Amino acid sequence: MLQSKLLGETKKEWPKEATVKSHGLLIKGGYVKQMASGIYTLMPLAKRVTSKIENIIREEMENIDSQEILMPLVATKKLWDMSGRYDSVGSELLRFKDRNDAEMVLSMTHEEATVFSLLNEAKSYQKYPFSVFQIQTKFRDEARPRAGLIRVREFTMKDAYSFHTTQESLNKEYEKFYKAYERIYKRVGIPEVVAVASDTGMMGGSGAHEYMLLCDAGEDKIVVCKDCNYSANMEVAYSKQIQSFSTQEENVEKIYTPGVKTIEELQKFTSEDVRKIGKAVIYKRLDKNETILVFIRADRQVNETKLRNLLKIDDEDLVQKVPEPNDNIVYGFVGPKNFKGNNVVVIYDNSLKNEKSLIFGANEENYHYKGMNILRDVGEVQYVDVAKVEEEDCCPVCGKHSLSISNGIEVGNIFKLGDKYTKSMNMTYLDENGKEQNPLMGCYGIGVGRLMASVLEAKSTESEVIWPISIAPYAIHICALDYTKSDEVRLLSNELYTKLMELGYDVLLDDRNKTAGVKFADSELIGAPIKIIIGKKSLENGNVEVAVSGNSEKTLINKSEVVNFVKNSADRLFEEVN
């Protein structure tokens, strides 16, 4: 490709709207153009990168015998009604009516469409197991698109679905995809991606993993043990029993605490460590019109995903409760001793289990209990884990206080869906005994644009794009200085361009009438792993400069040896990602 013909204008200044590194580089390098909030056009450079990512994904899917299909972006309301998700999924699902007043949706995921498409394709157990995949546009009407391509509304995604007659078969296929994903991330240049246990969320099912790239730009919190292989999304992360703080039993006494309603005020009033204080966190369960009261140690936070999973309710049905008249809850002074709330479900977090002397509200205006022991003063209660994990908590696997918390970008996910969709949509097959059964499903997703942005977050600096050779828009960039002014430079540049193209490499030749400074600046934004710099000064000695990714120094190479040097360098770079 001649750079004079390349579309996508670079920018000198860092874009004001960019909040993360990948967003800034994609805009500055002319890779993307924003059309609306969370909606981007991929310009030629970006499209070349995503096409290469898609080809890697496609190869790895076909290596595990998954068959490619392509389903529509648009689906009917009826289809989503069959699974029950039309009403349960919130405003992220874009609903509309066609010209015939039929209710439709833009698919944010394709479980329903997949089951519908395969309803009559596998009526006998002999057809199982099998899997299909597609690389297709999705639309999720995000409330807050952010960070460029990391969280958008319209996106391209590889989603795959497997179908099985037994849980054992599903588990085996799940492992196949698990390993295929590891190969994909290695091939695109980010082998450091980690698989973490995750919540199944709106997808449902019995188990799930997310593939996380740990980096500052991520909006997910990932818990990782520094001494073993334990890792999990904060939403589902666990720790061993939190170490007790109040280990000495005291006599319980009611103390006067006028106007002391917050933890900070109570801590200051009593001069006690926050770990010796218990708090009440109050929620409203909308689907049952119940109050949910969580008692937890004051230095810990409620993990609302754990709480929702415990209660088996959807996200939108659990909200922080605000004071209501006549609910018999003394806000600011709530505690477990003598609590008499109306229509309240009380939950005790594990953080309280072995505490022997706590400060809690007395369920009376302006009063707290000091020295409270739940077993002695309340009785036997059931403890559950609904707390967020914190730094240096005790690992549930190795038992060491070595849990750490990092930000992470989700670059893929896999789910064991079970029969959630096949049963609700009446997908059946005849087993060995001629009896109708619902197959089990697995689901496996990778966002293509987000993966591209994630590679930039992992590999690039704020001033220079660094692409692995496997997905770089161009493997080789010929920076021809004085191309329009020097016959010698132009002839050698054209010769190398032709030879390298014939060898099968993607080559970009900078044939523009621009200064060396402009050419070098643009070259840093294009990020080719191999750069050939051809200038009049080096050619006086028959040499050109070659810069190879991973080597900070440019190498002077005789012009007759350039092709071999580049070929060997490219081979080495490909080996690193394969």
N, C-alpha and C positions, 0 to 999 in steps of 0.2 A: 504494500500500500504506500502510495506517495502521500507524505504528510500534508502537502499543499491541498490535497483533496479531502482530507479528514475533517468530518463535522464534529463539532463540540468545542466551543471556545474556552480556553483556559482563562483564569482570573489571577491577578497579581495579589489581591488582598484576600485575607481570610473572611469567608462569608459570615455576616453578623448573625444569621439565623442558625448557624451550626453550633450545636451544644456538645457534640462528641467528635472525636478525631475522624472517624469514617465519613460522617456527614460532610464535614468541612472539605475533606480531600475529594470526595465524589463531586461536589459542586465546583470546587476550585479547578479540578482537572477536566471539567466539561463532560463528566460521565453521565450525569442525570440532569433533568430539568423538571422542576416542580410545576405541576399543573393545578393542583388544589391541595388542601390539607391532607397529608398522608397518601397522595397520588403522584407518581413520578413517571416521566418518560425516560426510558433507558436509551441513551445516545450510543453511537457505534462502539465506543470503548467498553462501556458497561455491558452492552449486549454480547460482545465477544467473550467477556469474562463469564457471564451467566450461561452462555451456550456451552462453554467448556465445562463448567460445573455440572450442567444438566447431562452432558455426555458421560462424565465420570459416574454420576448417579445411575444413569441408564445402564451402563456397563455392569455396575455392581448389582443392580437389581436383576438383570438378566443372568448374571453368574449364579444366582440362587433360584433360577427358574421362575421368576416372577414375570408375568405377561403384561405388556403395555397395552392400555386402553386409553380412551379419551372420552370423558363425560361432559355434559353441558355445564356451563356456569349457572344457568337459570334452572330452578326447580319449582315444582308446584307446592302450594301450601298443603295440599292433600298428602304429599309425600312426607313432609315434616310432621303432619298431624299423626301419621301412622306410628312414628317413633315417640310421639309425645313431646318433641322438642320445640314445636312451633310456639307453644305458649311458655315453656320453661326457660328457653333461651331469651335473654333480654334484648335490648335495643341494638346490640351489635349485629343482629340478623336484620339485614335490610329487606323490608317487605314492600311490595308494590302490586299494582293491578295492571294487567295488559289491556289492550283496546277492547277486548270482549268482557272486561270486568272480572276476569279470573284472577284469583289471588296467587301471587308468585313470590319467590325469594331469590336473592343472589346468594349462591352457596358460599358459606364461610368454611365449610368442610363437606365431605362427600360420603359419609356413611350411608345415609338414606339412599342416595342415588346409586351407590355401588350395589347394595342389597337388591334394589328394584331392578337394576340392569341384569343381575345374575339369578333372579328368582327361578327361572326355568332352565338354567344351564347345568345344574348339578343335582339331579333328582335321585341319584343312586350313590351309596356310600363308596362305590368303586372309583368315583371321580375325585375323591378327597385324598389328601389335602391339596390345595392349590392357592395361588395368590395372584393378584393383579396390581398394577400400579399405573399412575398417570402423572404427568407434569402439566399442571393446569393453573389457570388464573383463579384466584379466590377473592372474595370481598368481605371484609369484616368492618363494620362501621364503628371503628374505635372512637371512644370519647376523647382520647388525648393522644393522637399520633405524635411520636417523638423520635429524636435521634436519627433523622433521615430514614434509611431503609430498615432500621432495626425494629421500629414499630410503625407500620403503615396501615392503610385501609385496603388498598388493592395490592395484591402480591401474587407471585408465582410460587407454587408449592409442589413438591413431589409427595403424593400420598399413596400408600400401598395398603392393601387389605388381604388378609389371609383367612382361609376357611377350613374348618377341621371337624372331625367327628369325635375326637377325644381331647381331654385336657392335656394329656401327654403329648399329643401331636402339636397342639398349640404351643406348648412350652418349648418344643424342639424348634419350631419355626421362629418363635420369638428369639431364641438364641442365634439362629441364622441371621436374622435382621440385626441383632445386637452386634455381631461380628462384622457384618457388611457395613454398618455405620462406622465402625472403627476404621475400616479400610477407606471409606469415603473421606473421612476427616484427615487421614494421613495423606491421601492423594491430593487434596486441595491445599495441603501445607500447614494444617493445624492439628498435629497428632496429640497435642496436649489437652484436647477436649476430654472431659470426664463425664461418665454416666452416673447420674444420681437418682435415687429413688424419689418419686414425685407423686403428687395428688392426681387422681384421675379426672377431677373437675367435671365439666359438662359432658365429657366423653363417656364417663361411667366405666364400669368394668372392675376387674379384681386386682389389677396391678399396672404400674407404669414406671417408665424411666424417662428422664430428660437428659439430653446431651448438652453439657454446659461448657462454654468457654469462659474461664475465669478472667475477668478484666474489669477495670473501673467503670466502663460504659454500661455494664449490665445493670438491669433493674431488678433482677432476682437475687435473693440472698441464698448462698450455698454454704452448707455446713460440711466441713471436711475434717477428718481426723488426721493429724500430722504424724501419727505413729502406726496407723493401719489403713486398710482400704475402705473404711466407712465413709460414705458420702450421701447426702440427701439434700433436697430442696428444703429451705427453712419451713415451708408449709407442712412438711411431714416429718421433719427431723426430730429425733429423740435423743435424750441423754439419760444416763443412769441417775439414780436418786440424787437429787440436789442435796449437797451437804447441809446438815442442820446447823443452825446458828444459836438458837435459844435452847441449850441443852440442860439447863438447871431449872427444875420445877420450882414455881413460886405460888404463893397464895393469890387467888384471883381477887381483885378489888375493883370497884367501880370508881372512876375518877371523873371529876368535873372538868370538862374541856370546852369552855364557852366559845362558840363560834368557830371551833376548830374542825373544819370539814375536809381539808385536803391532806394528802400524805405529807407534803412539805410542811404544812402548818403543824401537823401532829408530831412529826419528827422534831421540829424546833421546840414545841411545847414540852415534850417529854425528855428531850436530849438523848433519845435512844437511837441506835443504829436502825436504818431503814429495814434491814433484814429481820428485825424483831417485830415488825409491824405487818399485820394482815390487812388486805383490802378486799372490797367487793366491787366487781365489775358487772354491770347490769345491762342486759340485752332484752330486746323484744322479739319474740318468735311470731312472725306475722301469720304464718299458715295455721297456727293453732291459737292465736291470740294469748300466748303465754308469756310470762316474764321468766327469763333465764338469769339466774344469779350465780356468778362464779366467784368463789372465795379462793384467793391466791396470795402468796407472800408478796409484799409490796415492792420488792426489788425485781420482780418478774413481770413479764407481759403476757397477756392471753394471746395464744395463737388461734385466730378465728377460723382458720381452715380446719385445724384439729377439732375445734368445737363444733363446727358444722358437720364434720364427718361423724363425730360422736352422736350428734342429734339426728343425723341422716336427713338434713334439710338442704335446700338449694341456697345459693349465695344471697339472693335478693330477699329471702325470708328471715334473715337474721340481721338486725340493726341495733346499734347502740340505743338504749332506752333513755328517754327523757322523762323527767318527773311528771307524773299524772296524779290528779286529785283522787283521793279515796283508794289508793292502791296499797295502803298500809305499809309502806316502806319509808323509813325515816332517812331520806337522802343525806349523805355526809356522815351518817352515824350507823351504818349497816354492819352487822356482825352475826355470827352463827348462834351465839347464846341468846336464847329466848326470842329467836326470830319467828315472826308470825305473818308473813306476807300472804297476800291473796293470789291464788292461781300462779304459784311460783315453783319452778324447777331449780333445785339447789345442787350445785356441782362443786366438789372440793378438789383442788389441784394437788398433785403429788408434793409440791413444794412445802405444804403444810404438814405432811404426814408425821414427821418425827420431831416437830417443834413442840417444846414443853412450856414455853412462857411467851405468849404473844400479846400484842396490843391490838384490839379489835373494837369496832363500834359496838355500843351497847343497845342499839335499836331504840334509843331514847335521845331526844334533842339535847345536845350539849354534854353527852356522856360517852365515855369509852370504858372498856374493860382492860385492866392491866394484869399480866401474869396468867393469861388464859391458856389452858390446856384443853384442846378439842375433845380428846378421849374422855377426860374427867368431867369437863363442864358441859359438853354437848352429847357425848355418847359415841357409839360406833358409827362411823360414816364410811362411805366408799370413796376412795381416792382414785383419780384418773389423771392422765397427763394431757393437759391443755395449755401448757406453757411454751413460750418460745425458747429455743436453745440459745445460750449465750456463750461468748468466748471463754475458753478454758473449762467449760463444763466437762463432765466425765463421759467419755466415749462409751456407747452401749455395747460395742464389740470388744475392744481391748481393755476397757476399764480405766484408761489413763485420762488425766485432765488435760487433754490435748486437742479438743475441738476448736476449730477456727472458723470464722465466718468471712466469706468473700462475696463480692458482686460477680454475677455471671450472666452471660447472654445465652438464652436457650437457642441452640442451633439444630435441634432435632428432638423428636419424641417417639416413643413406642408404647403401645397400650395392649393389654389383654382385655378385650371387650366382652368376652363370654358370649351369651346369647341375647344380650340387651336389644340389639337391632333385628336379628334374625327372628326372634320370637315375636316382637311387637309388629313386625312386617310380614309374618307368616312365611318365612323362607324355610322350606323343609326338604328332607331327603329320606329315602327308605333305607333303613339299616339292614344288617345281615338277616334279620328275622322278618323283614318286610314291614317293620313298624316305622311310622313317621317320626322324625326327630328334627330338632332345630340345630343347625350347625353352630359351632363356636367361631368367633372372629378375633383376629388381631388387627391392629391399626398402627401405621408407621409413617411419620411425617418429617419432611425437611423443607424449610423455607429457603428458596434459592437466593433471592435478593438479600435476605438477612445473612445468609452464609457468606456472600460476597463482602458485605460490610464487616462481618466478624473477622474475616481474614485481614482486612485493613486494620482493624483494631489491634489484632495480635501482632502483625508484622511490620507495620509502617510507622514512621515518625510523623510529626505534625508538618514537616516540610518536605518529606519524600515518601512517595508511594513505593512499596516493596511487594511485588507479586511473586508467589511461587511460579516456576516455569510452567507447571501443569495447567494453570488457569490464567496466566498473563495474557492481556489482549494481544500483545506481540512478544514473542520470545526474544527477538533481536531488534534493536533500534540502531540504525546507522545515522549518527549525527554528523552530517556532511557540512563542515564549516566552509564558507566561501564557495558553496556549490554553484552559485550562479556567476561567480567571478573567476574561478580557476578550472581550466580544462582538465588538469591532472586530477584534482579532487573529484570532479564530476564523473570522469571516465572510470576511476577506481571504484567510486561509490556505486555506480550503475553495474559494474562488473560483479562486485560482491553481492549486491542486491539480487541479481539474476542467479548466481551460483547457489546462494543460500536458499532462495525460493525453490530452486530445482531440487534441493535436498529435502524439501518438505517442511521447512521452517516458516513460521509466521514472521514476516520481516516488515518493518516500517522504515522508510527512507525519508529523512528530513531534507527535502529538496527546496525548502522555502528560502526566499531572500530576506533572512532575518539575521540579527546579530548573534554572536556566539552566546552571549548572556541569555537571550530569549530562548535559544535552542536548548541550552542546558537546563533552564528552569522548566520548560515544557517536558523535557526528557525525564526529569525527576517526578513529574506528575503522572507520566505514562507508565513508568515503573517496569520497563522491560528488564528481565534478569541479566541480559547481555547487551552492553552498549559498545558500539564501535565508533570511535571519534576519529574522523579523518580531516586533517588540516594541512595547509601548505607547509607549515614549519616542520612537522614531523615527517612529511613526505620528502623533504629535502634529503633525509637520510634513509629513505625507503621504508619508513615505519608508520604504523598507525597505533593508536591507543585503544586498548580493550579493557572495559570494566565489567567484572563478573560479580553477580550477587553473592554476598557472603565474604567478599574480599574488598577491604577498604581502599586498597591501592590499585591504580590503573597499571596495566602491563603494556610495555612497548613491544610490538610484534612486527616482524618484517612482513611487508604486504603480501609476499608470496606464501606466508605461513598462516595467514589470518583464517582462512576457511577451516583448516585442520584444527587450529587452536579453538575456534568457536564450536566446532563439532564436538570436540572432546569435552569442552566446558559444558555444553548443552547436555551431553550424555550423562555427565556427572550430576548435574542438577536434576535431571529426570530420575536418576537412580535414588536420589535422596527422598523423593516423594512417592516412590513405588515400592 
